[in-house]
Structure formats: structure tokens, C-alpha cells
Amino acid sequence: MIPIRHTLPRHHAPVVNRALVFLNVAVFVALLFLGQRTEMLINSLGYIPARFLNPAAYGYDRFEVAMTLVASLFLHGGVVHLFGNMIYLWVFGGVVEDVLGHTRYLLFFIVCGVVGSLAHTVLFPRSPVPSIGASGSIAGILGAFLVLRPRARIVTLFPLVVYWAMAEIRAVIFLPIWFAMQFFNGFMALAAAARTQEVVGIAWWAHIGGFLFGAAVGVGVKLARRPASS
């Protein structure tokens, strides 16, 4: 399922969300010009659970490994990885920014990514594989969107075998399906990594952790606004 746009009216320009999309694309383009140094940069700035728990073994200090929690959110491993993340961020992020406000939305984006990475660490504490991308942050945005705007319609593209179909799907249907896919893949990753930590490629549990945290924040926002509206 590829989201194209939502049908909600826009109240404020999503300047922070647009800046985040631009920054992620700009960093990716910059990495293309680094050539062989790109892999070294990803290993340095990517988030590695084993390094986070034991920074001295990698020649890092606590502050340096903590910074990779944020820096890794702006690194992507390929065009498909970047496009998949940015299309979801572009479609869903502006609505959450409209509700939270610019500054709180930026903080929310970062915290969701950090929470997602920590959730990944709980399941794979010895993984030496760098985790990169804004997936945990975007998952948090999707969780908040589901709680805050469940009735929103999402114009969705379905790449079928013979042709491409397009339809409007309510967020309350679209987003739980997305989450179920992450949950299924997360358990498959656990089964595959039963005896080794090195098979972990996609940090599915970062998606799950980010989504649940974002949904919890969405619930908090709705509860905080209820007395004011009444």
C-alpha cells in the first residue's frame, strides 16, 4: 500500500515536516558523492545496539553513542528505503504537526525515533548491525495519526500484478494493517535471530516501538484537549 495523500483540510503550513523531508533527501544525496566513505560514515553515525550498551568496546563514549540515536534518523541505505520513508512522512506528518505545533512536532519526531531504536535494542541487544533511517520516527507519526484522526481518508495506491488500483481508505483501516505487517515481520525476525544477532536487517521492532509510543502520545493529546473543548 502506497499512500498518496489524505483528504483532511490543512490549517497551517507543515514547515517542520517539509524541512525534515528536505533534510533527509539532502543527506542522502550528499552521501552519494562520498563514494566508498559512505559505508564508513554509516558505521560511525548509524545506531548499533551492541555499541550503545558497551561503547568502550568500540572506542566511543556515552555521549557519542547517544548522538547516534539522533544522527541515524537522517541516514538511508538506498533510494527505495528513502522513498518509502519519505512518502509516509510527507502524507502523515503534516497533520500531526498541525495538532502538536512546530516545535513539539520536531521533538516528537526525534523522541519517537529514539524510542524505536531502544525498543530494537531490547530485542537485539548484541546486534552489531547499524540501524539507519527515520522509520521509528515515522512509525510514531502513524501511531499518533491513527489516534488523532482515525476517520481521515487516505488516498492509497495498490500496485497489483496486472495494473495499479487507487482507492480511499480510512486511517482506522489503513494504519492497523500497516502495524500488523510490522508486528508479523517483527516476530519473523525474532524467529530468524533465535541463535544469532547478525541476521537482523530491518529493525521491525523499532517500527513497533515507535508506533506504540506515538499512539500513546496521541491518546495523551486527546485527553488533554477534551476538557478545553467541553
Secondary structure, DSSP 8 states (H G I E B T S, - for coil): -EEEEE-----S--HHHHHHHHHHHHHHHHHHTTTTHHHHHHHHHSB-HHHHH-GGGGT--HHHHHHHHHHGGG--SSHHHHHHHHHHHHHHHHHHHHHH-HHHHHHHHHHHHHHHHHHHHHH-TT--S-B-SSHHHHHHHHHHHHHH-TT-EEEEEEE-SSSEEEEEEEHHHHHHHHHHHHHHHHHHHHHHTSS-STT--S-HHHHHHHHHHHHHHHHHHHHHHHHHH-
